[in-house]
Amino acid sequence: MNKVIKKVLDNGLTILVRPVKNIPKVSIQLWYNVGSKDERSNEKGIAHLIEHMIFKGTDKMSESDLDGITSKLSGYCNAFTSYDYTGYLFDFPSQHWYEALPILSDCMRNCTFKEELLNSELKAVIQELKMYKDQYDSALMEKMLAAIFKGHPYQHPIIGYKQDLWNLNRENLVNFYKRHYIPNNATLIITGDVDAEDVFKRAEENFGKIEADKNYKKEEFLLECDLSGTETRIFRDVKQSTGLVAFVIPGATGKENYNYATDVLAHILAGGQNSRLYKRLVNKEKLVTDVDAFSYDLFEHDVFFIHFAPIHGSTRKNSLNHDRSSLSESEQREDKSKDDKIIEIIKEEIDKLKEGISEDELQNASRNIESTYLNTLEDTQKQAYLIGKFYLSTGDENYIFNYLNHEKGVIQKKIKKLSENFLRPSLMHVGKVLPMAENDRKIWEDLQKESDLIDNKILSRKERQSEIEEHKIASTIKIEKPKDFSFPKYETIKLDNGLEVLFYENKNIPKISLILELKAKYYYDDPALMGIGNFVSEMLLEGTKNYSAEELADQLDSLGINIKTSPGFIAMDFLSQDLEKAIAILNDILTNSTFKPDSIEKIRAKIKSEIDNYWDSPSDFSDQLIRNQIYAGHPYSKSLLGSLDTINKITREDLIKYYEKYISPKDAKLAIVGDFSDKNIQEIIKNSLGNWSAKPQIDEIIFPSLIESNFKNEIFKIDRDQVVLSFAGRSINRINPDYDKLLIFDQVFGGGNLGSMSSRLFKIRERSGLFYTINGSVISRVNLQPGMSVVKTIVSLDRLAEAEKLIENEIKIASENITDSEFRQAKDAIINSRIDNFATNKQIANTFLFLNKYNLDKDYFDSRISSIENISKDETLKSAQKVLNSPMFKLKVGRL
């Protein structure tokens, strides 16, 4: 039976409907079969720019209506541009789903593209372009594609080039839009709590009268293939190098489809600890700390990437202060020699594929792909996305629902063909992100300054004078009552060893998710051994008394078990049929881990690489710098990863001591949700985890009172195109009576639960185009201990002062007043988003742990409406003023 129901209107609009009744939520996506590859000379980036401008008003709607309607209806909207397609999506509670249709139909032909609005949005897109330049792995892939696809449109970045973007005007946008945004080049995909016939009827009413362009024809592109490879190197202010190798393979629109075979190949080569390259490069040769493989999912010609994190110079060193000095010449030569060896080994392992893959490898890969596929069936937005992508590339609306139906012999032949014809050494492309030499640093800085000057010169001519337009139709939209939903309630058992188990059977898919929460988290670490909790959590998968590290990896791989460990948490998901085996493996790692010396050194190198990576990412490490001040002298200031210095100090004895003390069932909670297949879950858990012996009582950690605010503005220098700008102060804890009041304010201030683009902070972006993204919350990291109020954005150096001024002013005035409509929409967003906590097995498990942690009633979400409705606007503002009027400090990370 087909999972997707299809209808084509007379004007050529294709409608695909996939009813899913798990929760009362609907994802509505309109896909256009046009992307950046369809752009002409001198207009590179126009497809992506139009994606932004579609939200900026039509003949009927003002620029604020689309965001206003979405916010009013407790929805979420976004858009995406690829080389091959462009899409627009809305996620709405099911009582409001149909309101997306008149918006999408209006945007198909009636967008205004006002020149003044184009000016501010163009500035935001330039900031987005700069942001991507600072994401070095992505930037490397983009440069590799430019080298690989010379003469083909895939050589050009989706976001375009600054010189093209600067020169685009309204007429350019209208011409591209009118040419491609037509019903016979569009597909409407709707998944969720809907009836197909109702969808078809409403789609006809909203889209049926839009005329098709019967002369529309897609341009075809030729890639001139050659027996050649390329090498791309970029030099940046980094400590952790990155390597990529790539091969061009057939795309989804080709004569023969390799999608599933490519997924199998990626898993066998580099899909986790049981993969060929992991065993060779990580375990045996100790040349890299991690390796993975993936395809880029281009339609016409795809690219198969293998990514690796080499163990280079800085990974071998100690560092207490994140020194960014360059490596010596001898270290650089040693690193190059290692890179060459890594690439040779990759070639060797690919060459072995010509001999074929084993039955076990194919079965393991298939099991893992099936497990990932089942996760998709829990997520309506992801389903809609995959239905759209594969329909445009293959013409089969049920492609993803038949994805697992492949004959073993056919897949083996396709993998052999891929390795023989496409994954050849002569066709290999290599890319590297490498630390810049010290004598190159000034040259790089001069290039950035010159770029800033040119940007400022050009963009200063593109000013927006007008205020944001008021709503035209948002006020006319009617809000409907949320649909009834039976919120899941967990059952509880407590084992003799102190473990409390929260369980709930959910038969939506034949999978189970569990989350084990231990009492000891990262903040229990001894300051002298900071990072030890994370170190131990990584070691849990490195072998037990019953399994060596490779045997454990093979066992997990053969069962398709996905397991993630972190300080204080273990999360697993697995097929329902493997319940007993999964619980037995969990019990084994909790009770029998061995901490073998060679595995310890492997994990030590991996963590050191992760530390280098962390301190190469300003958006990430700025959070640690903020916590250093907010939680000075408090356990929350500790770094989860630790430092290179503390990780080097940790011994095997330290790890075992921590394991024996803190990996304990005492005060631990296990939430398990899924299809138990009518098995006695209580007996299964008692018979296995009941044998997990209780360790000595874990002492309560002493949380000192936070010291009096003595914040100082801080600058952290690192050479990046943009500056990460943050404002931070202290907030309340989760059990404070003001929490719900601040939750309401958070929706207005920073977008809250639904990431609303109608938030006060996002409106700064809309008016000015100063930055692409901005996030803010007055209840960040709120827990049993006080949280933080944080605002963070990424902005170019030439716009930094302006951004600081506008954000500071918004923080100052935000809590002075909230409009009645803002207040109402904030409450509705919180009420309607309750169902999101129950969309997947994993989310349900997390929700149960949350309820248990704060001693909240099982009917907490049932009674949530009345508790939110009883809060007044004055109460909300007073609570926000207490937080935002308290001391804050400014953190700037970048080229300062």
Secondary structure as the mmCIF struct_conf table of DSSP 4:
data_model
#
loop_
_struct_conf.conf_type_id
_struct_conf.id
_struct_conf.beg_label_comp_id
_struct_conf.beg_label_asym_id
_struct_conf.beg_label_seq_id
_struct_conf.end_label_comp_id
_struct_conf.end_label_asym_id
_struct_conf.end_label_seq_id
BEND BEND1 LYS A 3 VAL A 4
STRN STRN1 ILE A 5 VAL A 8
TURN_TY1_P TURN_TY1_P1 ASP A 10 ASN A 11
BEND BEND2 GLY A 12 GLY A 12
STRN STRN2 THR A 14 PRO A 19
BEND BEND3 ASN A 22 PRO A 24
STRN STRN3 LYS A 25 TYR A 32
BEND BEND4 ASN A 33 ASN A 33
HELX_RH_3T_P HELX_RH_3T_P1 SER A 36 ASP A 38
HELX_LH_PP_P HELX_LH_PP_P1 GLU A 39 ARG A 40
TURN_TY1_P TURN_TY1_P2 SER A 41 ASN A 42
TURN_TY1_P TURN_TY1_P3 LYS A 44 GLY A 45
HELX_RH_AL_P HELX_RH_AL_P1 ILE A 46 MET A 53
HELX_RH_3T_P HELX_RH_3T_P2 ILE A 54 LYS A 56
STRN STRN4 THR A 58 THR A 58
BEND BEND5 ASP A 59 MET A 61
TURN_TY1_P TURN_TY1_P4 GLU A 63 SER A 64
HELX_RH_AL_P HELX_RH_AL_P2 ASP A 65 LYS A 72
TURN_TY1_P TURN_TY1_P5 LEU A 73 SER A 74
STRN STRN5 TYR A 76 THR A 81
BEND BEND6 TYR A 83 ASP A 84
STRN STRN6 THR A 86 PRO A 93
TURN_TY1_P TURN_TY1_P6 SER A 94 GLN A 95
BEND BEND7 HIS A 96 HIS A 96
HELX_RH_3T_P HELX_RH_3T_P3 TRP A 97 GLU A 99
HELX_RH_AL_P HELX_RH_AL_P3 ALA A 100 ARG A 109
STRN STRN7 CYS A 111 CYS A 111
HELX_RH_AL_P HELX_RH_AL_P4 GLU A 115 LYS A 133
TURN_TY1_P TURN_TY1_P7 ASP A 134 ASP A 134
HELX_RH_AL_P HELX_RH_AL_P5 TYR A 136 ILE A 148
TURN_TY1_P TURN_TY1_P8 PHE A 149 GLY A 151
BEND BEND8 HIS A 152 HIS A 152
HELX_RH_3T_P HELX_RH_3T_P4 PRO A 153 GLN A 155
BEND BEND9 HIS A 156 HIS A 156
TURN_TY1_P TURN_TY1_P9 ILE A 158 ILE A 159
HELX_RH_AL_P HELX_RH_AL_P6 LYS A 162 ASN A 167
HELX_RH_AL_P HELX_RH_AL_P7 ARG A 170 HIS A 180
BEND BEND10 ILE A 182 ILE A 182
HELX_RH_3T_P HELX_RH_3T_P5 PRO A 183 ASN A 185
STRN STRN8 ALA A 186 GLY A 192
BEND BEND11 ASP A 193 ASP A 193
HELX_RH_AL_P HELX_RH_AL_P8 ALA A 196 PHE A 207
TURN_TY1_P TURN_TY1_P10 GLY A 208 LYS A 209
BEND BEND12 ILE A 210 ILE A 210
HELX_LH_PP_P HELX_LH_PP_P2 GLU A 211 ALA A 212
TURN_TY1_P TURN_TY1_P11 LYS A 214 ASN A 215
HELX_LH_PP_P HELX_LH_PP_P3 LYS A 218 GLU A 220
BEND BEND13 LEU A 227 LEU A 227
STRN STRN9 GLU A 231 ARG A 236
BEND BEND14 ASP A 237 ASP A 237
BEND BEND15 LYS A 239 GLN A 240
STRN STRN10 THR A 242 PRO A 250
TURN_TY1_P TURN_TY1_P12 ALA A 252 THR A 253
BEND BEND16 GLY A 254 GLU A 256
HELX_RH_AL_P HELX_RH_AL_P9 ASN A 259 ALA A 270
BEND BEND17 GLY A 271 GLY A 272
TURN_TY1_P TURN_TY1_P13 GLN A 273 ASN A 274
BEND BEND18 SER A 275 SER A 275
HELX_RH_AL_P HELX_RH_AL_P10 ARG A 276 LEU A 277
HELX_RH_PI_P HELX_RH_PI_P1 TYR A 278 LYS A 284
BEND BEND19 GLU A 285 GLU A 285
STRN STRN11 VAL A 288 SER A 295
BEND BEND20 PHE A 299 GLU A 300
STRN STRN12 HIS A 301 PRO A 310
HELX_RH_AL_P HELX_RH_AL_P11 GLY A 313 ARG A 316
BEND BEND21 LYS A 317 LYS A 317
BEND BEND22 LEU A 320 ASN A 321
HELX_LH_PP_P HELX_LH_PP_P4 SER A 325 SER A 328
HELX_RH_AL_P HELX_RH_AL_P12 GLU A 329 LYS A 352
HELX_RH_3T_P HELX_RH_3T_P6 LEU A 353 GLU A 355
HELX_RH_AL_P HELX_RH_AL_P13 GLU A 359 THR A 376
TURN_TY1_P TURN_TY1_P14 LEU A 377 GLU A 378
HELX_RH_AL_P HELX_RH_AL_P14 THR A 380 THR A 394
BEND BEND23 GLY A 395 GLY A 395
TURN_TY1_P TURN_TY1_P15 GLU A 397 ASN A 398
HELX_RH_3T_P HELX_RH_3T_P7 TYR A 399 ASN A 402
TURN_TY1_P TURN_TY1_P16 TYR A 403 LEU A 404
HELX_RH_AL_P HELX_RH_AL_P15 LYS A 408 ASN A 421
TURN_TY1_P TURN_TY1_P17 PHE A 422 PHE A 422
BEND BEND24 LEU A 423 LEU A 423
HELX_RH_3T_P HELX_RH_3T_P8 PRO A 425 LEU A 427
STRN STRN13 HIS A 429 PRO A 435
HELX_LH_PP_P HELX_LH_PP_P5 MET A 436 ALA A 437
HELX_RH_3T_P HELX_RH_3T_P9 GLU A 438 ASP A 440
HELX_RH_AL_P HELX_RH_AL_P16 ARG A 441 LEU A 459
TURN_TY1_P TURN_TY1_P18 SER A 460 ARG A 461
BEND BEND25 LYS A 462 LYS A 462
BEND BEND26 SER A 466 SER A 466
HELX_LH_PP_P HELX_LH_PP_P6 GLU A 467 HIS A 471
BEND BEND27 LYS A 472 ILE A 473
HELX_RH_3T_P HELX_RH_3T_P10 ALA A 474 THR A 476
HELX_LH_PP_P HELX_LH_PP_P7 ILE A 477 ASP A 484
STRN STRN14 GLU A 491 LYS A 494
TURN_TY1_P TURN_TY1_P19 ASP A 496 ASN A 497
BEND BEND28 GLY A 498 GLY A 498
STRN STRN15 GLU A 500 GLU A 505
BEND BEND29 ASN A 508 PRO A 510
STRN STRN16 LYS A 511 GLU A 517
BEND BEND30 LYS A 519 LYS A 519
HELX_RH_3T_P HELX_RH_3T_P11 TYR A 522 TYR A 524
BEND BEND31 ASP A 525 ASP A 525
HELX_RH_3T_P HELX_RH_3T_P12 PRO A 527 LEU A 529
TURN_TY1_P TURN_TY1_P20 MET A 530 GLY A 531
HELX_RH_AL_P HELX_RH_AL_P17 ILE A 532 MET A 539
TURN_TY1_P TURN_TY1_P21 LEU A 540 LEU A 541
BEND BEND32 GLU A 542 GLU A 542
STRN STRN17 THR A 544 THR A 544
BEND BEND33 LYS A 545 ASN A 546
HELX_RH_AL_P HELX_RH_AL_P18 ALA A 549 LEU A 559
TURN_TY1_P TURN_TY1_P22 GLY A 560 GLY A 560
STRN STRN18 ASN A 562 SER A 566
TURN_TY1_P TURN_TY1_P23 PRO A 567 GLY A 568
STRN STRN19 PHE A 569 LEU A 575
HELX_RH_3T_P HELX_RH_3T_P13 SER A 576 ASP A 578
HELX_RH_AL_P HELX_RH_AL_P19 LEU A 579 THR A 591
STRN STRN20 SER A 593 SER A 593
HELX_RH_AL_P HELX_RH_AL_P20 PRO A 597 TRP A 615
TURN_TY1_P TURN_TY1_P24 ASP A 616 ASP A 616
HELX_RH_AL_P HELX_RH_AL_P21 PRO A 618 ILE A 630
TURN_TY1_P TURN_TY1_P25 TYR A 631 GLY A 633
BEND BEND34 HIS A 634 HIS A 634
HELX_RH_3T_P HELX_RH_3T_P14 PRO A 635 SER A 637
BEND BEND35 LYS A 638 LYS A 638
BEND BEND36 LEU A 640 LEU A 641
HELX_RH_AL_P HELX_RH_AL_P22 LEU A 644 LYS A 649
HELX_RH_AL_P HELX_RH_AL_P23 ARG A 652 TYR A 662
BEND BEND37 ILE A 663 ILE A 663
BEND BEND38 PRO A 665 PRO A 665
TURN_TY1_P TURN_TY1_P26 LYS A 666 ASP A 667
STRN STRN21 LYS A 669 GLY A 674
TURN_TY1_P TURN_TY1_P27 SER A 677 ASP A 678
HELX_RH_AL_P HELX_RH_AL_P24 ILE A 681 LEU A 689
TURN_TY1_P TURN_TY1_P28 GLY A 690 ASN A 691
BEND BEND39 TRP A 692 TRP A 692
BEND BEND40 PRO A 696 PRO A 696
HELX_LH_PP_P HELX_LH_PP_P8 GLN A 697 ILE A 701
HELX_LH_PP_P HELX_LH_PP_P9 PRO A 704 SER A 709
STRN STRN22 GLU A 714 LYS A 717
BEND BEND41 ASP A 721 ASP A 721
STRN STRN23 GLN A 722 ARG A 730
TURN_TY1_P TURN_TY1_P29 ARG A 734 ILE A 735
BEND BEND42 ASN A 736 ASN A 736
TURN_TY1_P TURN_TY1_P30 PRO A 737 ASP A 738
HELX_RH_AL_P HELX_RH_AL_P25 TYR A 739 GLY A 750
HELX_RH_3T_P HELX_RH_3T_P15 GLY A 752 LEU A 754
TURN_TY1_P TURN_TY1_P31 GLY A 755 GLY A 755
TURN_TY1_P TURN_TY1_P32 MET A 757 SER A 758
BEND BEND43 SER A 759 SER A 759
HELX_RH_AL_P HELX_RH_AL_P26 ARG A 760 SER A 768
BEND BEND44 TYR A 772 TYR A 772
STRN STRN24 ILE A 774 SER A 780
TURN_TY1_P TURN_TY1_P33 ARG A 781 ARG A 781
BEND BEND45 ASN A 783 GLN A 785
STRN STRN25 MET A 788 SER A 796
HELX_RH_3T_P HELX_RH_3T_P16 LEU A 797 ARG A 799
HELX_RH_AL_P HELX_RH_AL_P27 LEU A 800 ILE A 813
HELX_RH_3T_P HELX_RH_3T_P17 ALA A 814 GLU A 816
HELX_RH_AL_P HELX_RH_AL_P28 ASP A 820 ASN A 832
HELX_RH_3T_P HELX_RH_3T_P18 SER A 833 PHE A 838
BEND BEND46 ALA A 839 THR A 840
HELX_RH_AL_P HELX_RH_AL_P29 ASN A 841 LYS A 853
TURN_TY1_P TURN_TY1_P34 TYR A 854 ASN A 855
TURN_TY1_P TURN_TY1_P35 LYS A 858 ASP A 862
BEND BEND47 SER A 863 SER A 863
HELX_RH_AL_P HELX_RH_AL_P30 ARG A 864 GLU A 869
TURN_TY1_P TURN_TY1_P36 ASN A 870 ASN A 870
HELX_RH_AL_P HELX_RH_AL_P31 LYS A 873 LEU A 884
TURN_TY1_P TURN_TY1_P37 ASN A 885 ASN A 885
BEND BEND48 SER A 886 SER A 886
STRN STRN26 MET A 888 GLY A 894
#
